[in-house]
Amino acid sequence: MIERLVLARIVPRVTSSPNFDGIQSAYRTKHSTETTLLKITNDVYEDLDQHQSTLLVALDQSAAFDCTDHSTMIRRLEHTFGITDLALDWMTSYLSDRSFYVRWGNTSSSKLHVNTGVPQRIVPWTFVFQSVCCSVVTCAQFLRRQTVTTSMLTTHKIIYISASKSDLSDKVNVLQQCTVAVRHWMLSNGLQLNPSKSDVIQFVIGRGHERVDDVASIQVSHTTIQPSSTLKNLGFTLDRQLSFDQHIVESTYAKHDISTSELYDTFASHCLMTSQQPLHAV
């Protein structure tokens, strides 16, 4: 009850602040992983309609909840979002003098003082963490000036940019510079980006002279990453043409545990019974 009450008071305060960035999703009404996915796919479809390609980088962040410094959170709450007096004292007291130990059977380790990390199962603190350390307001503003679109969830950072055949090289350079900027911002706030575990995908469709060339690789904060044919993020598997074929196949496997041949045989049989031709093999 107390947690919900705190959340009900802190969300309007933080979200009404000019320092709060609207790209933040999760733990907000009408801003979930589903709405984030809808925005990303809609942006990609619009680019494809304009015969443009979309380059997307899904950045991997190390132990986000465990690395957040308590003093940084309190300082941001006070100076960035204007939370003061009793409200700030209450949050400060909650994070102060915390310790942990490990117990195995009848044996316990010595206690260690904890000055980092956020309780993940306590909703107000997950929202605070998201707002204070993941909204990346100044960094997001920089990215938008570079015509890069961002999407920020609790532990997911997604940046993407559209490119035409003529400006593909320039847009790749911009995207690479933005990954460096994001990493520097994270380091300055006690967070860690894993460039080698980040994923890249290039959405492209069409043929002929208007088709955008494939990108061989992208430097994600000075780490070379080759674009994948599919990208699994936010619970969905996205492919280069946004056909969702792979996602449908994986979802079917998970639900019915059938093989690819069995799935296609079933589909082909249905097409024969309805006098239709299968579009393509799964």
N, C-alpha and C positions, 0 to 999 in steps of 0.2 A: 504494500500500500504506500509506504513512504517513498519507495523508488519511483512509482508511477506519479506520485505527487510532485516529486522533484523534476521528473521528466516533463510534466505538464507545465511547469513554471519556467524551466530553462530553455526549452525548445523555442517558444515565442520570442524570448529575449535574444537568443543567439541568432535566430533566422531573420530577425528584424534589423540586425546590425548591418551597416554598410560594408563591414569587413567580412561578412558571410558570403560565400560564393554559391550561386545557384546550381553549380555543376554537381554539388554533393548529393549523393543518393544514399538510401538505407537509413533506417531509424527516423524517417520523415514520412508524413502522410503524402500519398500519391508520388512518392519518389523511391521506388524499389528497384531491385535488379531487373524486373520485367520492363519497367519504363525506361531504364537505361538501355536495355537491349533493343527496345523499340526505336529509341532515338538513334542509336548507332546504325541499325539496319536501314532506317528511313534515310539517314544521311548518305549511306552507301548507295542505296537505290537511286537517290536523286543524282549522285555523281555519275552512276552508270547511264542514266537517262541522258546526261550531257556528254556522253562518250568520254568520261573521265575515269581514272582509276583511283582507288582509295588505298593508301598505305596505312596500316594500323599496327601499333606496337602495344602489346600488353605487358606492362612492366611488373616484374616480380619483386616483392618487398619481403625482407627477412623479418620474421618474428615481430610483426608490427606492434602487437599488443604488449609484448614483453619488453620492448626497447624504449618505450616512451618515458621520458624523465618527468617525475612528479613536479619538480619546480618549474619546468617549462610549461606544463599544463596550467598550473596555477597562475603563472605570469601571463599567459595568453588569455586566460579567462578574465583577468583583471584589466589588462591594458588593451587587448584586442576587442573584447566583447563587453567591457564595462560592468562586469559582475564584481560587486564590492560588499563591504560590511558583513552582516550575518551570513548571507548566502555564500560569500567567498570563505568566511571562517569555517562554515560547516563543511565545505568541500576540502579545505585545507586539513581540517581535523580528521577527515575520513582517510586521507592519504598519509597522514603523519604517523610515525612510530609503528610502521607495519613490519612484520617479520615473518619468517617461515622456517619450517624444519621438515625433515623427512623421517617417517617412522616405518619401520619394517618389523612386524611382530611386536616384541617387547623392547626393541632397540630404537632409540631416537637419536637423531643427529643434533648437533648444537644449533641454536637459532642464529639466523643471519638477518641483518637489517635489510629491508627492501625499500629502495628509493626510485625504482622504475617499475613499469608494468601497469596494466589496467585490468581490473576484474572483468572478464569477458561476459560473464553471465548476468551482470548487473547493467540493465539497459541504460540508465542515465550516463554511466561512465563510458559505455561504448559510443554513445552519441557525442559526449564531450571529446573523447579521443578523436572521433571522426572530424568534428568541427575544428578542434584546435590544431591537430597534427596532420590531418589528411586533406583538408579543403585546399591547401596550397594556394591561398588567395593571390599573393603577389606573383607566385610562379604561374598560376593560371592566367593572370592578366598578361604576363609576358608571352605565354604560349598563344593567346588569342591575337596579340599584336603580330605574331608570326603566321597568322591564318591557320593555326593548328587547333583542332577541336579536342577537348578533354572530357574525360568521364572519370569521376572519382567515387569509389566506394570505400568501404572500411579498409580492406587490404588489397584492393585492385586499383591500379592506375592505368588508364587506357588513353592513349593519344593517337590521333589519326589526322591525315591531311589528304586532300584531293589533288590530283595531278593530271595534267593533259599530256599529250605526246610531246608537245613543244617545251614544257617547263618541268618535265619529270626530274631531270638532274638537279635543278634548283630546289625543288620541293623535297627531294631526298636529303639534301644538305641541311635544309631548314629543320626537318624532322630529327636528324642526327644531332644538331645543335640543341634542340629542345630536350632530348634525352639526357644530355650532359647537364643542362640547367636543372632538370628535375633531380638528378642525383646530387648536385651541389646543394640544392635546397634541403633535401633529405638529410645529408650529412650535417648541415648546419643546425638541424633540429633533432639530432640524435637518432636518426633513422637510417636504414641501410637498404640500398637498392642492389638487387642481384642481376646485373646485366646478362650474365651467361644463362640464367634461367628465364629470361624474358622471351616472349614469342613475337614473331612478326608474320603478318599475312598481307598479301596484296590482292585486293578485290578487283577483278578485271573481267570484261565480257566483250564479245563482239569480234569481228574479224575485219581484215582489209586495212586500208591506209589510216583509218581513224583509231585503230586499236592501240592502246598504250603498251609500250614495251615492258617486258617482265624485268623486275629488279633482281639482280643476282644476289645482293647482300646489302645489309644496312648496319651501320656502326651504332650500336646501342651503348652509349657512354664508353666509346672506344673499344667495345667488344663486338666482333663481327658475328652477325646473326643472319642466317639464310632464311628467307621467307618459307613458310610451311604451306602445304596444300590445304590444310585444315587447322582450325584454331578452336580449342575447347576453353570456353570462358563463360562465366555467369550461368553455368549449368547447361549451356548449349554448345553444339559443335557447328562452327561456321566454316563454310567452304568458299573457295575463291569466287564462285558465281552466285553465292547466296541462294543455292537451290535447296539447302537443308537436307539433301539426300543422305549424307553421312549421319546427320543427327537422327533422322527417321530410322535408319538401319540400326544404329546403336540403341535407340529407345526400344525398338522392336526386339532386339536381342535380349535386352535387360528384362523385358516383360515376359517374353515367351520362350527365351533360350532356344532359338532355332538358328540353323545355319544359313549362310547366304544363298546356297543352292535351293534350300527348302523355301526360303522367302521368295525367290524369283520364280520357282515352280508354281507356288501358290498364286502369284501375280499373273503369270503367263496363262494359267488355267482359267483365271477369272476373265482375262482378255478374250480367250477362245470362246468361252461360254457367252460372252456379250458381243462377239464378233468384232472385237477391237484389237488393234495391234499394240503390243507393248512398246512404250516409248523408247526405253533403253534398259539394258541389264543393270541390276542393282549391284 
